Amino acid sequence: MINFDVTNELMCIARGSGRFYAKKGSMVAFKGDFRFEKLLLGPNNGGGLGGALLGHLQRRITGENMPIM
């Protein structure tokens, strides 16, 4: 579980363990160890390659396709 603590109006601190998705370019600092893992077919790859392509098309059409790290 990840908890968010507000530092000021522009920043928050994320504490905890588990998966955490952040918008590309949004992280300004970190303390400790981080391991970044690229997910080629998206975080919800239950449908295999076909599901990944369908999800990609849906995100492109609705404008939800934002780069995450």
N, CA, C and O atoms as a Tripos MOL2 file, in Angstrom:
@<TRIPOS>MOLECULE
protein
  276   275    69     0     0
PROTEIN
NO_CHARGES

@<TRIPOS>ATOM
      1 N           0.8450   -1.1770    0.0000 N.3       1 MET1
      2 CA          0.0000    0.0000    0.0000 C.3       1 MET1
      3 C           0.8860    1.2350    0.0000 C.2       1 MET1
      4 O           1.9340    1.2610    0.6470 O.2       1 MET1
      5 N           0.4660    2.2410   -0.7180 N.am      2 ILE2
      6 CA          1.2270    3.4810   -0.8160 C.3       2 ILE2
      7 C           0.4050    4.6060   -0.2090 C.2       2 ILE2
      8 O          -0.7670    4.7800   -0.5420 O.2       2 ILE2
      9 N           1.0250    5.3690    0.6840 N.am      3 ASN3
     10 CA          0.3800    6.5220    1.3060 C.3       3 ASN3
     11 C           1.0060    7.7940    0.7660 C.2       3 ASN3
     12 O           2.2200    7.8600    0.5680 O.2       3 ASN3
     13 N           0.1880    8.7950    0.5300 N.am      4 PHE4
     14 CA          0.6510   10.0830    0.0320 C.3       4 PHE4
     15 C           0.5250   11.1200    1.1380 C.2       4 PHE4
     16 O          -0.5540   11.3080    1.7010 O.2       4 PHE4
     17 N           1.6270   11.7910    1.4460 N.am      5 ASP5
     18 CA          1.6350   12.8800    2.4170 C.3       5 ASP5
     19 C           1.9020   14.1760    1.6670 C.2       5 ASP5
     20 O           2.8730   14.2730    0.9160 O.2       5 ASP5
     21 N           1.0450   15.1730    1.8670 N.am      6 VAL6
     22 CA          1.1960   16.4560    1.1850 C.3       6 VAL6
     23 C           2.2920   17.2560    1.8750 C.2       6 VAL6
     24 O           2.2240   17.5050    3.0790 O.2       6 VAL6
     25 N           3.3140   17.6620    1.0980 N.am      7 THR7
     26 CA          4.4040   18.4840    1.6110 C.3       7 THR7
     27 C           4.0480   19.9570    1.4940 C.2       7 THR7
     28 O           4.1500   20.7010    2.4690 O.2       7 THR7
     29 N           3.6370   20.3760    0.3270 N.am      8 ASN8
     30 CA          3.1340   21.7300    0.0910 C.3       8 ASN8
     31 C           2.1580   21.6570   -1.0740 C.2       8 ASN8
     32 O           1.7760   20.5610   -1.4840 O.2       8 ASN8
     33 N           1.7510   22.7880   -1.6100 N.am      9 GLU9
     34 CA          0.7280   22.7710   -2.6590 C.3       9 GLU9
     35 C           1.2030   22.1720   -3.9750 C.2       9 GLU9
     36 O           0.3820   21.8490   -4.8340 O.2       9 GLU9
     37 N           2.5190   22.0170   -4.1500 N.am     10 LEU10
     38 CA          3.0480   21.4860   -5.4060 C.3      10 LEU10
     39 C           3.6740   20.1020   -5.2860 C.2      10 LEU10
     40 O           3.9750   19.4780   -6.3030 O.2      10 LEU10
     41 N           3.8750   19.6090   -4.0700 N.am     11 MET11
     42 CA          4.5810   18.3310   -3.9000 C.3      11 MET11
     43 C           3.8850   17.4460   -2.8850 C.2      11 MET11
     44 O           3.2080   17.9190   -1.9720 O.2      11 MET11
     45 N           4.0740   16.1370   -3.0730 N.am     12 CYS12
     46 CA          3.6350   15.1650   -2.0840 C.3      12 CYS12
     47 C           4.7000   14.0740   -1.9880 C.2      12 CYS12
     48 O           5.5000   13.8850   -2.9050 O.2      12 CYS12
     49 N           4.6930   13.3710   -0.8780 N.am     13 ILE13
     50 CA          5.6360   12.2760   -0.6460 C.3      13 ILE13
     51 C           4.8470   10.9710   -0.6960 C.2      13 ILE13
     52 O           3.8080   10.8390   -0.0490 O.2      13 ILE13
     53 N           5.3470   10.0080   -1.4690 N.am     14 ALA14
     54 CA          4.7240    8.6850   -1.5530 C.3      14 ALA14
     55 C           5.5540    7.7220   -0.7230 C.2      14 ALA14
     56 O           6.7460    7.5460   -0.9720 O.2      14 ALA14
     57 N           4.9230    7.0980    0.2660 N.am     15 ARG15
     58 CA          5.6020    6.1340    1.1310 C.3      15 ARG15
     59 C           4.8580    4.8070    1.0650 C.2      15 ARG15
     60 O           3.6280    4.7680    1.0470 O.2      15 ARG15
     61 N           5.6250    3.7240    1.0310 N.am     16 GLY16
     62 CA          5.0000    2.4210    1.0480 C.3      16 GLY16
     63 C           5.6970    1.4440    0.1300 C.2      16 GLY16
     64 O           6.8030    1.6950   -0.3480 O.2      16 GLY16
     65 N           5.0410    0.3370   -0.1070 N.am     17 SER17
     66 CA          5.5940   -0.6840   -0.9890 C.3      17 SER17
     67 C           4.5110   -1.1090   -1.9690 C.2      17 SER17
     68 O           3.3200   -0.9190   -1.7210 O.2      17 SER17
     69 N           4.9320   -1.6770   -3.0640 N.am     18 GLY18
     70 CA          4.0030   -2.0880   -4.0980 C.3      18 GLY18
     71 C           4.2570   -1.3330   -5.3780 C.2      18 GLY18
     72 O           5.2750   -0.6540   -5.5130 O.2      18 GLY18
     73 N           3.3400   -1.4460   -6.3210 N.am     19 ARG19
     74 CA          3.4940   -0.7670   -7.6130 C.3      19 ARG19
     75 C           2.9660    0.6520   -7.5160 C.2      19 ARG19
     76 O           1.9500    0.9310   -6.8790 O.2      19 ARG19
     77 N           3.6990    1.5300   -8.1740 N.am     20 PHE20
     78 CA          3.3440    2.9470   -8.1810 C.3      20 PHE20
     79 C           3.6290    3.4820   -9.5710 C.2      20 PHE20
     80 O           4.7550    3.3580  -10.0540 O.2      20 PHE20
     81 N           2.6450    4.0700  -10.2230 N.am     21 TYR21
     82 CA          2.8140    4.6210  -11.5650 C.3      21 TYR21
     83 C           2.8420    6.1340  -11.4650 C.2      21 TYR21
     84 O           1.9970    6.7390  -10.8050 O.2      21 TYR21
     85 N           3.8180    6.7400  -12.1240 N.am     22 ALA22
     86 CA          3.9560    8.1990  -12.1210 C.3      22 ALA22
     87 C           4.0440    8.6900  -13.5540 C.2      22 ALA22
     88 O           4.5750    8.0040  -14.4280 O.2      22 ALA22
     89 N           3.5200    9.8820  -13.7860 N.am     23 LYS23
     90 CA          3.6090   10.4710  -15.1110 C.3      23 LYS23
     91 C           5.0580   10.8000  -15.4180 C.2      23 LYS23
     92 O           5.7870   11.2950  -14.5580 O.2      23 LYS23
     93 N           5.4690   10.5270  -16.6330 N.am     24 LYS24
     94 CA          6.8490   10.7450  -17.0500 C.3      24 LYS24
     95 C           7.2330   12.2070  -16.8600 C.2      24 LYS24
     96 O           6.5340   13.1050  -17.3300 O.2      24 LYS24
     97 N           8.3450   12.4420  -16.1710 N.am     25 GLY25
     98 CA          8.8320   13.7960  -15.9260 C.3      25 GLY25
     99 C           8.2940   14.4210  -14.6560 C.2      25 GLY25
    100 O           8.6550   15.5550  -14.3380 O.2      25 GLY25
    101 N           7.4370   13.7190  -13.9120 N.am     26 SER26
    102 CA          6.8280   14.3300  -12.7350 C.3      26 SER26
    103 C           7.6420   14.1420  -11.4610 C.2      26 SER26
    104 O           7.4590   14.9030  -10.5110 O.2      26 SER26
    105 N           8.5330   13.1580  -11.4060 N.am     27 MET27
    106 CA          9.3140   12.9280  -10.1990 C.3      27 MET27
    107 C          10.4470   13.9460  -10.1220 C.2      27 MET27
    108 O          11.2150   14.0990  -11.0710 O.2      27 MET27
    109 N          10.5480   14.6360   -8.9970 N.am     28 VAL28
    110 CA         11.5870   15.6560   -8.8610 C.3      28 VAL28
    111 C          12.7230   15.2000   -7.9600 C.2      28 VAL28
    112 O          13.8340   15.7180   -8.0720 O.2      28 VAL28
    113 N          12.4770   14.2500   -7.0740 N.am     29 ALA29
    114 CA         13.5360   13.7710   -6.1770 C.3      29 ALA29
    115 C          13.1110   12.4340   -5.5840 C.2      29 ALA29
    116 O          11.9270   12.1000   -5.5520 O.2      29 ALA29
    117 N          14.0900   11.6800   -5.1190 N.am     30 PHE30
    118 CA         13.7800   10.4650   -4.3910 C.3      30 PHE30
    119 C          14.8680   10.2090   -3.3710 C.2      30 PHE30
    120 O          15.9910   10.6950   -3.5050 O.2      30 PHE30
    121 N          14.5230    9.4370   -2.3430 N.am     31 LYS31
    122 CA         15.4760    9.0590   -1.3090 C.3      31 LYS31
    123 C          15.3310    7.5530   -1.1210 C.2      31 LYS31
    124 O          14.2510    7.0660   -0.7840 O.2      31 LYS31
    125 N          16.4090    6.8220   -1.3370 N.am     32 GLY32
    126 CA         16.3610    5.3780   -1.2090 C.3      32 GLY32
    127 C          16.5500    4.6900   -2.5450 C.2      32 GLY32
    128 O          17.0570    5.2790   -3.5000 O.2      32 GLY32
    129 N          16.1350    3.4360   -2.5990 N.am     33 ASP33
    130 CA         16.3010    2.6260   -3.7990 C.3      33 ASP33
    131 C          15.0120    2.6040   -4.6120 C.2      33 ASP33
    132 O          13.9160    2.4560   -4.0720 O.2      33 ASP33
    133 N          15.1690    2.7520   -5.9020 N.am     34 PHE34
    134 CA         14.0470    2.6410   -6.8220 C.3      34 PHE34
    135 C          14.4420    1.6980   -7.9350 C.2      34 PHE34
    136 O          15.5850    1.7120   -8.3920 O.2      34 PHE34
    137 N          13.5100    0.8840   -8.3710 N.am     35 ARG35
    138 CA         13.7440   -0.0010   -9.5040 C.3      35 ARG35
    139 C          12.6300    0.2570  -10.5060 C.2      35 ARG35
    140 O          11.4540    0.0460  -10.2090 O.2      35 ARG35
    141 N          13.0070    0.7140  -11.6920 N.am     36 PHE36
    142 CA         12.0410    0.9960  -12.7430 C.3      36 PHE36
    143 C          11.9670   -0.1980  -13.6780 C.2      36 PHE36
    144 O          12.9910   -0.7550  -14.0760 O.2      36 PHE36
    145 N          10.7710   -0.5800  -14.0190 N.am     37 GLU37
    146 CA         10.5510   -1.7360  -14.8680 C.3      37 GLU37
    147 C           9.6050   -1.3230  -15.9940 C.2      37 GLU37
    148 O           8.4950   -0.8590  -15.7340 O.2      37 GLU37
    149 N          10.0370   -1.4870  -17.2270 N.am     38 LYS38
    150 CA          9.2070   -1.1050  -18.3730 C.3      38 LYS38
    151 C           8.2260   -2.2250  -18.6810 C.2      38 LYS38
    152 O           8.6110   -3.3870  -18.8120 O.2      38 LYS38
    153 N           6.9600   -1.8630  -18.7950 N.am     39 LEU39
    154 CA          5.9230   -2.8150  -19.1570 C.3      39 LEU39
    155 C           5.5850   -2.5970  -20.6200 C.2      39 LEU39
    156 O           4.9670   -1.5940  -20.9750 O.2      39 LEU39
    157 N           5.9860   -3.5300  -21.4680 N.am     40 LEU40
    158 CA          5.8320   -3.3460  -22.9050 C.3      40 LEU40
    159 C           4.3860   -3.3740  -23.3680 C.2      40 LEU40
    160 O           4.0260   -2.6480  -24.2950 O.2      40 LEU40
    161 N           3.5620   -4.1810  -22.7530 N.am     41 LEU41
    162 CA          2.1870   -4.3220  -23.2230 C.3      41 LEU41
    163 C           1.1810   -3.6810  -22.2790 C.2      41 LEU41
    164 O          -0.0140   -3.9480  -22.3990 O.2      41 LEU41
    165 N           1.6150   -2.8590  -21.3600 N.am     42 GLY42
    166 CA          0.7030   -2.1690  -20.4530 C.3      42 GLY42
    167 C           0.5380   -2.8990  -19.1400 C.2      42 GLY42
    168 O           0.8540   -4.0850  -19.0410 O.2      42 GLY42
    169 N           0.0400   -2.1940  -18.1180 N.am     43 PRO43
    170 CA         -0.0830   -2.7880  -16.7930 C.3      43 PRO43
    171 C          -1.1750   -3.8450  -16.6950 C.2      43 PRO43
    172 O          -1.1020   -4.7040  -15.8160 O.2      43 PRO43
    173 N          -2.1760   -3.8170  -17.5520 N.am     44 ASN44
    174 CA         -3.2690   -4.7910  -17.5130 C.3      44 ASN44
    175 C          -3.1950   -5.6930  -18.7350 C.2      44 ASN44
    176 O          -4.0290   -5.6040  -19.6370 O.2      44 ASN44
    177 N          -2.2020   -6.5520  -18.7590 N.am     45 ASN45
    178 CA         -1.9700   -7.3850  -19.9380 C.3      45 ASN45
    179 C          -2.7140   -8.7160  -19.8390 C.2      45 ASN45
    180 O          -2.1460   -9.7610  -20.1570 O.2      45 ASN45
    181 N          -3.9700   -8.6930  -19.4040 N.am     46 GLY46
    182 CA         -4.7290   -9.9270  -19.3100 C.3      46 GLY46
    183 C          -5.1660  -10.4530  -20.6610 C.2      46 GLY46
    184 O          -5.4000  -11.6540  -20.8020 O.2      46 GLY46
    185 N          -5.2840   -9.5850  -21.6650 N.am     47 GLY47
    186 CA         -5.7780  -10.0000  -22.9700 C.3      47 GLY47
    187 C          -4.6900  -10.3200  -23.9670 C.2      47 GLY47
    188 O          -4.9860  -10.5200  -25.1450 O.2      47 GLY47
    189 N          -3.4320  -10.3770  -23.5350 N.am     48 GLY48
    190 CA         -2.3370  -10.6690  -24.4470 C.3      48 GLY48
    191 C          -2.0890   -9.5310  -25.4160 C.2      48 GLY48
    192 O          -2.4050   -8.3780  -25.1220 O.2      48 GLY48
    193 N          -1.5310   -9.8490  -26.5570 N.am     49 LEU49
    194 CA         -1.1850   -8.8310  -27.5500 C.3      49 LEU49
    195 C          -2.4330   -8.1480  -28.1160 C.2      49 LEU49
    196 O          -2.4360   -6.9330  -28.3150 O.2      49 LEU49
    197 N          -3.4800   -8.9090  -28.3740 N.am     50 GLY50
    198 CA         -4.7240   -8.3250  -28.8910 C.3      50 GLY50
    199 C          -5.3400   -7.3410  -27.9080 C.2      50 GLY50
    200 O          -5.8010   -6.2690  -28.3000 O.2      50 GLY50
    201 N          -5.3470   -7.7070  -26.6280 N.am     51 GLY51
    202 CA         -5.8750   -6.8080  -25.6020 C.3      51 GLY51
    203 C          -5.0340   -5.5560  -25.4630 C.2      51 GLY51
    204 O          -5.5600   -4.4680  -25.2290 O.2      51 GLY51
    205 N          -3.7130   -5.7120  -25.6090 N.am     52 ALA52
    206 CA         -2.8160   -4.5580  -25.5300 C.3      52 ALA52
    207 C          -3.0690   -3.5980  -26.6860 C.2      52 ALA52
    208 O          -3.1010   -2.3830  -26.4870 O.2      52 ALA52
    209 N          -3.2490   -4.1320  -27.8900 N.am     53 LEU53
    210 CA         -3.5250   -3.2760  -29.0510 C.3      53 LEU53
    211 C          -4.8780   -2.5810  -28.9310 C.2      53 LEU53
    212 O          -5.0030   -1.3990  -29.2510 O.2      53 LEU53
    213 N          -5.8830   -3.3090  -28.4720 N.am     54 LEU54
    214 CA         -7.2060   -2.7150  -28.2870 C.3      54 LEU54
    215 C          -7.1560   -1.6120  -27.2310 C.2      54 LEU54
    216 O          -7.7400   -0.5450  -27.4210 O.2      54 LEU54
    217 N          -6.4630   -1.8640  -26.1210 N.am     55 GLY55
    218 CA         -6.3220   -0.8500  -25.0800 C.3      55 GLY55
    219 C          -5.5810    0.3740  -25.5800 C.2      55 GLY55
    220 O          -5.9390    1.5040  -25.2490 O.2      55 GLY55
    221 N          -4.5440    0.1490  -26.3820 N.am     56 HIS56
    222 CA         -3.7810    1.2690  -26.9470 C.3      56 HIS56
    223 C          -4.6650    2.1220  -27.8530 C.2      56 HIS56
    224 O          -4.6230    3.3500  -27.7850 O.2      56 HIS56
    225 N          -5.4600    1.4810  -28.6940 N.am     57 LEU57
    226 CA         -6.3660    2.2170  -29.5830 C.3      57 LEU57
    227 C          -7.4030    3.0040  -28.7870 C.2      57 LEU57
    228 O          -7.7160    4.1440  -29.1310 O.2      57 LEU57
    229 N          -7.9320    2.4040  -27.7320 N.am     58 GLN58
    230 CA         -8.9130    3.1030  -26.9020 C.3      58 GLN58
    231 C          -8.2970    4.3350  -26.2510 C.2      58 GLN58
    232 O          -8.9220    5.3940  -26.2070 O.2      58 GLN58
    233 N          -7.0780    4.2020  -25.7480 N.am     59 ARG59
    234 CA         -6.4120    5.3440  -25.1090 C.3      59 ARG59
    235 C          -6.0990    6.4360  -26.1180 C.2      59 ARG59
    236 O          -6.1850    7.6190  -25.7860 O.2      59 ARG59
    237 N          -5.7370    6.0660  -27.3500 N.am     60 ARG60
    238 CA         -5.4620    7.0720  -28.3920 C.3      60 ARG60
    239 C          -6.7300    7.8340  -28.7640 C.2      60 ARG60
    240 O          -6.6960    9.0520  -28.9430 O.2      60 ARG60
    241 N          -7.8410    7.1240  -28.8790 N.am     61 ILE61
    242 CA         -9.1040    7.7570  -29.2770 C.3      61 ILE61
    243 C          -9.6150    8.6930  -28.1810 C.2      61 ILE61
    244 O         -10.0840    9.7910  -28.4790 O.2      61 ILE61
    245 N          -9.5280    8.2700  -26.9230 N.am     62 THR62
    246 CA        -10.0660    9.0710  -25.8220 C.3      62 THR62
    247 C          -9.0870   10.1150  -25.3100 C.2      62 THR62
    248 O          -9.4530   10.9310  -24.4640 O.2      62 THR62
    249 N          -7.8520   10.1130  -25.7980 N.am     63 GLY63
    250 CA         -6.8680   11.0990  -25.3570 C.3      63 GLY63
    251 C          -6.2360   10.7780  -24.0190 C.2      63 GLY63
    252 O          -5.6430   11.6560  -23.3920 O.2      63 GLY63
    253 N          -6.3490    9.5310  -23.5640 N.am     64 GLU64
    254 CA         -5.7970    9.1350  -22.2730 C.3      64 GLU64
    255 C          -4.3660    8.6220  -22.3760 C.2      64 GLU64
    256 O          -3.7920    8.2150  -21.3660 O.2      64 GLU64
    257 N          -3.7870    8.6300  -23.5430 N.am     65 ASN65
    258 CA         -2.4700    8.0350  -23.7460 C.3      65 ASN65
    259 C          -1.3820    8.9820  -23.2570 C.2      65 ASN65
    260 O          -0.8510    9.7760  -24.0340 O.2      65 ASN65
    261 N          -1.0460    8.8990  -21.9580 N.am     66 MET66
    262 CA          0.0230    9.7320  -21.4360 C.3      66 MET66
    263 C           1.2010    8.8450  -21.0700 C.2      66 MET66
    264 O           1.0100    7.7390  -20.5650 O.2      66 MET66
    265 N           2.4130    9.3170  -21.3180 N.am     67 PRO67
    266 CA          3.5840    8.5020  -21.0130 C.3      67 PRO67
    267 C           3.7740    8.3500  -19.5100 C.2      67 PRO67
    268 O           3.7750    9.3360  -18.7730 O.2      67 PRO67
    269 N           3.9360    7.1080  -19.0610 N.am     68 ILE68
    270 CA          4.2300    6.8570  -17.6540 C.3      68 ILE68
    271 C           5.5470    6.1380  -17.5640 C.2      68 ILE68
    272 O           6.0380    5.5860  -18.5480 O.2      68 ILE68
    273 N           6.1200    6.1470  -16.3780 N.am     69 MET69
    274 CA          7.3940    5.4590  -16.2050 C.3      69 MET69
    275 C           7.2380    4.3360  -15.2280 C.2      69 MET69
    276 O           8.2030    3.6270  -14.9420 O.2      69 MET69
@<TRIPOS>BOND
     1     1     2 1
     2     2     3 1
     3     3     4 2
     4     3     5 am
     5     5     6 1
     6     6     7 1
     7     7     8 2
     8     7     9 am
     9     9    10 1
    10    10    11 1
    11    11    12 2
    12    11    13 am
    13    13    14 1
    14    14    15 1
    15    15    16 2
    16    15    17 am
    17    17    18 1
    18    18    19 1
    19    19    20 2
    20    19    21 am
    21    21    22 1
    22    22    23 1
    23    23    24 2
    24    23    25 am
    25    25    26 1
    26    26    27 1
    27    27    28 2
    28    27    29 am
    29    29    30 1
    30    30    31 1
    31    31    32 2
    32    31    33 am
    33    33    34 1
    34    34    35 1
    35    35    36 2
    36    35    37 am
    37    37    38 1
    38    38    39 1
    39    39    40 2
    40    39    41 am
    41    41    42 1
    42    42    43 1
    43    43    44 2
    44    43    45 am
    45    45    46 1
    46    46    47 1
    47    47    48 2
    48    47    49 am
    49    49    50 1
    50    50    51 1
    51    51    52 2
    52    51    53 am
    53    53    54 1
    54    54    55 1
    55    55    56 2
    56    55    57 am
    57    57    58 1
    58    58    59 1
    59    59    60 2
    60    59    61 am
    61    61    62 1
    62    62    63 1
    63    63    64 2
    64    63    65 am
    65    65    66 1
    66    66    67 1
    67    67    68 2
    68    67    69 am
    69    69    70 1
    70    70    71 1
    71    71    72 2
    72    71    73 am
    73    73    74 1
    74    74    75 1
    75    75    76 2
    76    75    77 am
    77    77    78 1
    78    78    79 1
    79    79    80 2
    80    79    81 am
    81    81    82 1
    82    82    83 1
    83    83    84 2
    84    83    85 am
    85    85    86 1
    86    86    87 1
    87    87    88 2
    88    87    89 am
    89    89    90 1
    90    90    91 1
    91    91    92 2
    92    91    93 am
    93    93    94 1
    94    94    95 1
    95    95    96 2
    96    95    97 am
    97    97    98 1
    98    98    99 1
    99    99   100 2
   100    99   101 am
   101   101   102 1
   102   102   103 1
   103   103   104 2
   104   103   105 am
   105   105   106 1
   106   106   107 1
   107   107   108 2
   108   107   109 am
   109   109   110 1
   110   110   111 1
   111   111   112 2
   112   111   113 am
   113   113   114 1
   114   114   115 1
   115   115   116 2
   116   115   117 am
   117   117   118 1
   118   118   119 1
   119   119   120 2
   120   119   121 am
   121   121   122 1
   122   122   123 1
   123   123   124 2
   124   123   125 am
   125   125   126 1
   126   126   127 1
   127   127   128 2
   128   127   129 am
   129   129   130 1
   130   130   131 1
   131   131   132 2
   132   131   133 am
   133   133   134 1
   134   134   135 1
   135   135   136 2
   136   135   137 am
   137   137   138 1
   138   138   139 1
   139   139   140 2
   140   139   141 am
   141   141   142 1
   142   142   143 1
   143   143   144 2
   144   143   145 am
   145   145   146 1
   146   146   147 1
   147   147   148 2
   148   147   149 am
   149   149   150 1
   150   150   151 1
   151   151   152 2
   152   151   153 am
   153   153   154 1
   154   154   155 1
   155   155   156 2
   156   155   157 am
   157   157   158 1
   158   158   159 1
   159   159   160 2
   160   159   161 am
   161   161   162 1
   162   162   163 1
   163   163   164 2
   164   163   165 am
   165   165   166 1
   166   166   167 1
   167   167   168 2
   168   167   169 am
   169   169   170 1
   170   170   171 1
   171   171   172 2
   172   171   173 am
   173   173   174 1
   174   174   175 1
   175   175   176 2
   176   175   177 am
   177   177   178 1
   178   178   179 1
   179   179   180 2
   180   179   181 am
   181   181   182 1
   182   182   183 1
   183   183   184 2
   184   183   185 am
   185   185   186 1
   186   186   187 1
   187   187   188 2
   188   187   189 am
   189   189   190 1
   190   190   191 1
   191   191   192 2
   192   191   193 am
   193   193   194 1
   194   194   195 1
   195   195   196 2
   196   195   197 am
   197   197   198 1
   198   198   199 1
   199   199   200 2
   200   199   201 am
   201   201   202 1
   202   202   203 1
   203   203   204 2
   204   203   205 am
   205   205   206 1
   206   206   207 1
   207   207   208 2
   208   207   209 am
   209   209   210 1
   210   210   211 1
   211   211   212 2
   212   211   213 am
   213   213   214 1
   214   214   215 1
   215   215   216 2
   216   215   217 am
   217   217   218 1
   218   218   219 1
   219   219   220 2
   220   219   221 am
   221   221   222 1
   222   222   223 1
   223   223   224 2
   224   223   225 am
   225   225   226 1
   226   226   227 1
   227   227   228 2
   228   227   229 am
   229   229   230 1
   230   230   231 1
   231   231   232 2
   232   231   233 am
   233   233   234 1
   234   234   235 1
   235   235   236 2
   236   235   237 am
   237   237   238 1
   238   238   239 1
   239   239   240 2
   240   239   241 am
   241   241   242 1
   242   242   243 1
   243   243   244 2
   244   243   245 am
   245   245   246 1
   246   246   247 1
   247   247   248 2
   248   247   249 am
   249   249   250 1
   250   250   251 1
   251   251   252 2
   252   251   253 am
   253   253   254 1
   254   254   255 1
   255   255   256 2
   256   255   257 am
   257   257   258 1
   258   258   259 1
   259   259   260 2
   260   259   261 am
   261   261   262 1
   262   262   263 1
   263   263   264 2
   264   263   265 am
   265   265   266 1
   266   266   267 1
   267   267   268 2
   268   267   269 am
   269   269   270 1
   270   270   271 1
   271   271   272 2
   272   271   273 am
   273   273   274 1
   274   274   275 1
   275   275   276 2
@<TRIPOS>SUBSTRUCTURE
     1 MET1         2 RESIDUE 1 A MET
     2 ILE2         6 RESIDUE 1 A ILE
     3 ASN3        10 RESIDUE 1 A ASN
     4 PHE4        14 RESIDUE 1 A PHE
     5 ASP5        18 RESIDUE 1 A ASP
     6 VAL6        22 RESIDUE 1 A VAL
     7 THR7        26 RESIDUE 1 A THR
     8 ASN8        30 RESIDUE 1 A ASN
     9 GLU9        34 RESIDUE 1 A GLU
    10 LEU10       38 RESIDUE 1 A LEU
    11 MET11       42 RESIDUE 1 A MET
    12 CYS12       46 RESIDUE 1 A CYS
    13 ILE13       50 RESIDUE 1 A ILE
    14 ALA14       54 RESIDUE 1 A ALA
    15 ARG15       58 RESIDUE 1 A ARG
    16 GLY16       62 RESIDUE 1 A GLY
    17 SER17       66 RESIDUE 1 A SER
    18 GLY18       70 RESIDUE 1 A GLY
    19 ARG19       74 RESIDUE 1 A ARG
    20 PHE20       78 RESIDUE 1 A PHE
    21 TYR21       82 RESIDUE 1 A TYR
    22 ALA22       86 RESIDUE 1 A ALA
    23 LYS23       90 RESIDUE 1 A LYS
    24 LYS24       94 RESIDUE 1 A LYS
    25 GLY25       98 RESIDUE 1 A GLY
    26 SER26      102 RESIDUE 1 A SER
    27 MET27      106 RESIDUE 1 A MET
    28 VAL28      110 RESIDUE 1 A VAL
    29 ALA29      114 RESIDUE 1 A ALA
    30 PHE30      118 RESIDUE 1 A PHE
    31 LYS31      122 RESIDUE 1 A LYS
    32 GLY32      126 RESIDUE 1 A GLY
    33 ASP33      130 RESIDUE 1 A ASP
    34 PHE34      134 RESIDUE 1 A PHE
    35 ARG35      138 RESIDUE 1 A ARG
    36 PHE36      142 RESIDUE 1 A PHE
    37 GLU37      146 RESIDUE 1 A GLU
    38 LYS38      150 RESIDUE 1 A LYS
    39 LEU39      154 RESIDUE 1 A LEU
    40 LEU40      158 RESIDUE 1 A LEU
    41 LEU41      162 RESIDUE 1 A LEU
    42 GLY42      166 RESIDUE 1 A GLY
    43 PRO43      170 RESIDUE 1 A PRO
    44 ASN44      174 RESIDUE 1 A ASN
    45 ASN45      178 RESIDUE 1 A ASN
    46 GLY46      182 RESIDUE 1 A GLY
    47 GLY47      186 RESIDUE 1 A GLY
    48 GLY48      190 RESIDUE 1 A GLY
    49 LEU49      194 RESIDUE 1 A LEU
    50 GLY50      198 RESIDUE 1 A GLY
    51 GLY51      202 RESIDUE 1 A GLY
    52 ALA52      206 RESIDUE 1 A ALA
    53 LEU53      210 RESIDUE 1 A LEU
    54 LEU54      214 RESIDUE 1 A LEU
    55 GLY55      218 RESIDUE 1 A GLY
    56 HIS56      222 RESIDUE 1 A HIS
    57 LEU57      226 RESIDUE 1 A LEU
    58 GLN58      230 RESIDUE 1 A GLN
    59 ARG59      234 RESIDUE 1 A ARG
    60 ARG60      238 RESIDUE 1 A ARG
    61 ILE61      242 RESIDUE 1 A ILE
    62 THR62      246 RESIDUE 1 A THR
    63 GLY63      250 RESIDUE 1 A GLY
    64 GLU64      254 RESIDUE 1 A GLU
    65 ASN65      258 RESIDUE 1 A ASN
    66 MET66      262 RESIDUE 1 A MET
    67 PRO67      266 RESIDUE 1 A PRO
    68 ILE68      270 RESIDUE 1 A ILE
    69 MET69      274 RESIDUE 1 A MET
